[in-house]
Amino acid sequence: MIDSSYRIGASDIHIDPRKDTILIRFRVDGVLERYREIPAVMLPELVARVK
């Protein structure tokens, strides 16, 4: 995720937990673009990786 955001020149990574999914978006040129949506059960693993 971090490598992908770097390659496309994203300035921010937004991780938005929702009821059943986690929406991951990158800010590119001031616009939030959807990167990927993953199951909400993966949130603890995602947080551990980002830390």
C-alpha positions, 0 to 999 in steps of 0.5 A, spaced: 500 500 500 505 504 501 509 502 495 503 503 491 501 510 494 509 512 493 509 510 485 503 514 483 505 520 487 500 520 493 500 525 498 496 522 503 493 515 505 486 515 508 484 508 511 476 509 512 473 503 517 466 502 515 461 496 517 463 491 513 469 493 509 475 498 510 476 503 504 483 505 502 484 511 498 490 515 496 490 523 495 493 524 488 493 532 486 488 534 491 483 528 489 481 522 493 482 516 489 479 509 491 485 504 491 482 498 494 476 495 499 478 490 504 474 486 509 473 489 516 476 483 519 483 485 516 483 491 520 487 489 526 492 486 521 492 492 517 494 497 523 499 492 525 503 492 519 502 500 518 505 501 525 
